[in-house]
Amino acid sequence: YSNLNSIVASARRFGIIQMV
């Protein structure tokens, strides 16, 4: 799921989630 990586990166950028 390559999209997941993008979502996680974006979420971390916003500081929404801190889990991988």
N, CA, C and O atoms as a MOPAC input file, in Angstrom:
PM7 MOZYME 1SCF
protein

 N      0.85300 1    -1.19500 1     0.00000 1
 C      0.00000 1     0.00000 1     0.00000 1
 C      0.88900 1     1.24600 1     0.00000 1
 O      1.17300 1     1.80700 1     1.05900 1
 N      1.31400 1     1.66500 1    -1.14700 1
 C      2.19400 1     2.83200 1    -1.25100 1
 C      1.47700 1     4.09400 1    -0.79800 1
 O      2.09800 1     5.01600 1    -0.26800 1
 N      0.16400 1     4.13000 1    -1.01000 1
 C     -0.60800 1     5.31400 1    -0.63100 1
 C     -0.51800 1     5.54800 1     0.87000 1
 O     -0.48500 1     6.69000 1     1.32900 1
 N     -0.47900 1     4.46300 1     1.62700 1
 C     -0.42300 1     4.57700 1     3.08700 1
 C      0.79100 1     5.40000 1     3.49800 1
 O      0.71500 1     6.24100 1     4.39400 1
 N      1.90800 1     5.14500 1     2.83000 1
 C      3.13000 1     5.87700 1     3.14700 1
 C      2.91700 1     7.36900 1     2.95200 1
 O      3.35900 1     8.17800 1     3.76800 1
 N      2.24600 1     7.72800 1     1.88200 1
 C      1.98000 1     9.14800 1     1.59100 1
 C      1.07900 1     9.74500 1     2.66200 1
 O      1.30500 1    10.85800 1     3.13600 1
 N      0.05700 1     8.98600 1     3.03300 1
 C     -0.89000 1     9.46500 1     4.05100 1
 C     -0.16900 1     9.66400 1     5.37600 1
 O     -0.35100 1    10.68100 1     6.04500 1
 N      0.63400 1     8.70700 1     5.74200 1
 C      1.37200 1     8.78800 1     7.00800 1
 C      2.29400 1    10.00000 1     6.99400 1
 O      2.38500 1    10.73200 1     7.97900 1
 N      2.97400 1    10.20600 1     5.87600 1
 C      3.89500 1    11.34200 1     5.75500 1
 C      3.13400 1    12.65300 1     5.91500 1
 O      3.57300 1    13.56100 1     6.62100 1
 N      2.00000 1    12.73400 1     5.25600 1
 C      1.19000 1    13.96300 1     5.33600 1
 C      0.66600 1    14.15700 1     6.75400 1
 O      0.71600 1    15.25800 1     7.30100 1
 N      0.16600 1    13.08000 1     7.33800 1
 C     -0.38600 1    13.15600 1     8.69000 1
 C      0.70100 1    13.59000 1     9.67000 1
 O      0.46000 1    14.42700 1    10.54000 1
 N      1.89600 1    13.01900 1     9.52700 1
 C      2.98400 1    13.35700 1    10.44900 1
 C      3.36000 1    14.82100 1    10.25100 1
 O      3.71800 1    15.51800 1    11.20100 1
 N      3.27500 1    15.26900 1     9.01400 1
 C      3.63100 1    16.65500 1     8.71000 1
 C      2.69300 1    17.60300 1     9.45700 1
 O      3.10100 1    18.66000 1     9.93700 1
 N      1.44600 1    17.20200 1     9.54100 1
 C      0.46300 1    18.02300 1    10.24500 1
 C      0.49200 1    17.74000 1    11.74200 1
 O     -0.07800 1    18.49400 1    12.53100 1
 N      1.15200 1    16.65600 1    12.13100 1
 C      1.24800 1    16.31500 1    13.54300 1
 C     -0.02700 1    15.66600 1    14.03700 1
 O     -0.33700 1    15.71500 1    15.22700 1
 N     -0.77500 1    15.05100 1    13.11300 1
 C     -2.03600 1    14.41200 1    13.49800 1
 C     -1.75000 1    13.08600 1    14.19700 1
 O     -2.35300 1    12.76500 1    15.22200 1
 N     -0.81600 1    12.31800 1    13.62300 1
 C     -0.49500 1    11.01900 1    14.21200 1
 C      1.00800 1    10.90500 1    14.41200 1
 O      1.78700 1    11.51400 1    13.67800 1
 N      1.40800 1    10.13200 1    15.39600 1
 C      2.83100 1     9.93100 1    15.64700 1
 C      3.16900 1     8.44900 1    15.63500 1
 O      4.20700 1     8.03600 1    16.15300 1
 N      2.29600 1     7.65900 1    15.04800 1
 C      2.54200 1     6.21800 1    14.97800 1
 C      2.79300 1     5.81300 1    13.53800 1
 O      2.37500 1     6.50300 1    12.60900 1
 N      3.47400 1     4.69500 1    13.35600 1
 C      3.81800 1     4.25000 1    12.00600 1
 C      2.91900 1     3.08800 1    11.60700 1
 O      3.04400 1     2.56200 1    10.50200 1

